[in-house]
Amino acid sequence: MLRISDISYSIAGRPLFEGASAVIPDGHKVGLIGANGTGKTTLFKLIRRELVLEGGSISLPSKARIGGVAQEVPASSTSLLDTVLAADTERAELMADDSTDPARIAEIQTRLADIDAWSAEARAATILKGLGFDDAEQLKPCSDFSGGWRMRVALAAVLFSQPDLLLLDEPTNYLDLEGALWLEAYLAKYPHTVIIISHDRGLLNRAVGAILHLEERQLTYYSGPYDQFARQRAERRAVQAAMAKKQQARRDHMQSFVDRFKAKASKAKQAQSRLKMIEKMDMISAPEDAAKRVFTFPEPEELSPPIINIEGGTTGYGDTIVLSKLNLRIDQDDRIALLGKNGQGKSTLSKLLSDRLPLMSGKATRSTKLRIGYFAQHQVDELHIDETPLQHLQTMRPGVMQSKLRATLAGFGLGPDQADTAVGRLSGGQKARLSLLLATIDAPHLLILDEPTNHLDIESREALVEALTAYTGAVILVSHDMHLLGLVADRLWLVSDGTVRPYEEDLEAYRKMLLSAEKPVKPAKLEAPKPKRASREKVLELRAEARKSEARVDKLNEMRDKLAKKLADPALYEDTKSGEAEVWQKKYAEVMNALDRAEAMWMASLEKLESAETV
């Protein structure tokens, strides 16, 4: 159990936490959210004791291991697989122990069996594969991979080591959609406590069961996924706003009496009495509306369709063909999401469409007046860190008045303070906004966005959805944010097997396809005899067994939810001597173990039933 009690901490005189408290029960998966700059990453550093609290305390069980991804793994000659295996330090030490003492050897073998050391390579390989590394790449040295890919290796290592408290800070920022979906499924079944900083609504809805909200230097714990938190918070803010309005009306009424009668002798005492009442009133603050995080894309003129048409196209690098048999058409009202694993050619297709890569063969036609805007994460890193956003615009628009350039910056949520701040001192989200502004300043007819939501908070992502929905140009999207793709894209293209083709299913079907592909498939035996068709009685028996298993899973899920609600109540932990909290935690662990077994039995019964019905 993680207990945060009445903590206070400031940076450069600016308080981030003032008397903040929260309790995270063992085994819970929690999303830590809050506006950029409120102190989420700082809280992780305080939990890891990398920073010293000014007041209060943060406590964990004495032997609890804390894990997280601090930085990418070094560019060493060690293979990816060995790098991940080394993260389990106990296993590595036991495997390296070359003792000849029979008693010690027996002790080592027993402990290796206890920690399931012999399946370690298979587990490490499964995690690496889920994060995008195939079997051959897992045996390559870390030095063969770029920083972004080595961040994935670092993530794989910490997942493999299975710390008691796993702290993840925006892990999907360096994953593609496929890796992000795999991570969601993995975290949902992670056996220990997880706290994850994320602005990805899909992950916050599917991988966590609670939200820890950091706002106004306080921590508030909400049971349920993000959408449930959003509803609860909206209801709470509505009640608070109504109470503040009612109190302000009462105060205004008393102030009006004071203003009218304070100079009149007969009413002076009453006026003075009301004035004292006004001074003693503990005013309720109305919840501030979230600062409008806007994006204002300039509108392009309309072009005749299609704006791009490719027939029998082939493209690649040098003599290497990456994509072939391309028959693609883009109209100005298209909203297209590119799907496909890393290395299949999404970036190559983006470069081809943005005219950064030529066709090797085939025919391509484009509108003669076509303007293309291109945003990719690497462009954020290419901004001039010593220049301000205003200076960036002045370089691109030397003859435009400064007031107009400032208005353009404001249209992307960069106010007067940010406009005159060196880029190197801006937040990641502010840099992303500037890069998006530079990509769209010429009012492109086609906007290609490669992971545009990295470093954007949830409000900014919603603003981007609104802007793209209103935008009158075509949009090509590559993103790990399924919420963004689901709201913006109306067409899906799958980039795989060296070509591009329409994906006729929806995003949810694509997610299920990817997750089912991770499950191992047993090879069929050659010339296996055809099984006999199951009798009707056997099928009915299997159906009853499946229904019974499903009912047990439902019942255990209800028990788990009730126990989770009980464990999330801070009052449970006030009396530390009674041991009541430990009793409920033990019950929760027992229910989770039973749920795992029940789900396995349910899946086995469904497989038996499916096998019987399809023979």
Buried (B, 14 or more C-beta within 10 A) or exposed (E): BBBBBEBBBBEEEEEBBBEBBBBBBBBBBBBBBBBBBBBBBBBBBBBBEEBEBEEBEBEBEEEBBBBBBEEBBEBEEBBBBBBBBBBBEEBBEBBEEEEEEEEEEEBBEEBBEEEEBEEBBEBBBBBBBBBBBEEEBBEBBBEEBEEBBBBBBBBBBBBBBBBBBBBBBBBBBBBBBBBBBBBBBBBBEBEBBBBBBBBBBBBBBBBBBBBBBBEEBEBBBBBBBBEBBBEBBEEEBEEBBEEBEEBBEEBEEBEEBBEEBBEEEEBEEBBEEBBEEBEEEEEBEBBEEEEEBBBBBBEBEEBEBBBBBBEEBBBBEEEEEBBBEBEBEBEBEBBBBBBBBBBBBBBBBBBBBBBEBEBBEBEBEBBEEBBBBBBBBEBBEEBEEEBBBBBBBBEEEEEEEEEEBBEBBBBBBBEEEBBEBEBEEBEBBBBBBBBBBBBBBEBBBBBBBBBBBBBBBBBBBBBBBBBBEEBBBBBBBBBBBBBBBBBBBEEBBBBBEBBBBEBEEEBEEBBEEBBEEBEEEEEEEEEEEEEEEBEEEEBEBBBEBBEEBBEBBEEBBEBBBEBBEBBBBEEBBEEEEEEBBEEBBEBBBEBBEBBEEBBEBBEEBBEBBEEBEEE
